[in-house]
Amino acid sequence: MKINIPFIKHIAELSRIKLSKDELEKFTPQMKTILDSATVVQDVNTEGKQPMKRHIPFSTLREDEAGETLTQDEVLKNAPHKELGFIKVYGKVFGSIEES
C-alpha cells in the first residue's frame, strides 16, 4: 500500500477530520512509519503457537485497589531517553529519532 498525501487526505475525509496542507505533509511520513512498524509483527515466528482463545470473565478478576506508587523521578531514573517528563522510545518498532 502506498502511503502518500492523497491517501492520508482520503482517510482523514472518511474519519471526518479536517487537515491543513501542512498537517497532511507532516502526518504522511508519520503514518508511513506507524504502518511500517506493524509489519515488524509479521516477521515474528509463530510456528507451533496456538491463537489465544481463552475468555476471562470479569467476575474472576480481583478488585482494583490503589496501592503505593512511584514518583515520576523514580520512574524516569533508569530511562536512557527522557523528554518533558516522559520516556522517549526509539528503535526498530517505533522508527528512528524524530524531531518533536
Beta strands, then each sheet from edge to edge (+ up, - down):
strand 1: 82-83
strand 2: 86-87
sheet 1: 1+ 2-
end
